[in-house]
């Protein structure tokens, strides 16, 4: 992780140009603009998640994305997803896991821009991402999981595009099947879970190519959502974000600590489904 942070700021020193219209200036919140027709971008994501109420928990999510502009309003992407988990002293809620790096799964992304924040004064983009995973993001053990991420993205620019506000509403149903656990319990059904998230960010251009701001996220999870919407847990997080864009390169770094959540036995944060803090670095290169 430290090497990638150094790499991100090294790339930032290559040039000093204004942010590109299609750049996402946030680490967690998507912007509404899409890639121009014919352009291709590769992006590397690294997210470090740490901290539970006891024991040791650290996990890393890695994503390698290739995105292509099919038209000026429609882009498609493909992801290779990898993960690392180090869990100990968290039994019985979490099994002990020690894995530095492993292939986790694949996903695809489709974005359609309905309104452009630069051309129409207000941005609206619809987003769909189907995915398959073989390692659970939270527990780090092996399982078969299918998910469908649905997102509505809005964006509004102010002060001659120096100030950018964006917000995302995300619904993500998941279907999970742990073959080994199901055989022990004598069950065949798939577990169903629904995630609902609202993220928002505000970022200001402090210098040519440089944006600094803040992001916030409300995340919640609903177990067995097909039988009724009963919220199992939620967490509210917020923190600073910084973005730099050169002619071909861009880098974004976001720190997102959890502020409060529920259930929170013995404290004010939900540390069963979520972690104490997250740190995300994204590095992009446009072809």
C-alpha angles and dihedrals in degrees: 000000000000091000091054092050090054090046092051094054092042090058089048090064095061096088145347112232133140118269115274118247093241096049120116102224092191133073098219106013118075120224120225100237119098131205117279117254113285097012121123129198132188119205133186119205125195120180123182116198121188144172140043130184091269142007122017126308128170126152135175128207118198126188129183110197132187113191128187132189107230091177132352088270104033127064132174129201139187125207135200108199127203133177145193126199134186113180128163137150092025100106135167093023094047130025119230110270130178114180126140101191135354140159107263107178149284136271140177131216132208121188127183120188111216097173129016119222089213099044102029101030092241129055128222125172131172118215135194125182122177116189147176126209136185097187124055113240096219106035098030094221126124120273140140113252135173123190140178117204116200118187139180112202124197129181138180126185124207139185095031091313094306091115120050126190122185136169134187132200111200132190116185121179115192134194116200133184124184103192096194095048092044092054092051092049093040092237130138103179123105119243113242125209134173124206121198121190137176116192129177137175140187119199133177128202103239096175137357106303094359125108127179127184149119135275132200133192135193110195127182138170132211119197120213090005094175088068095050140311105273112159112228099184143344138191135192118210134175138171149138127298132192128192134188129186126189125179095285105000134067134179132191128187122187130179113200118182120182112250101187142331148156145289089037111162110191094002147032101266133079101236099164100071095018141040134239093250145352131209119196131188123186123187120186135187124193120212 
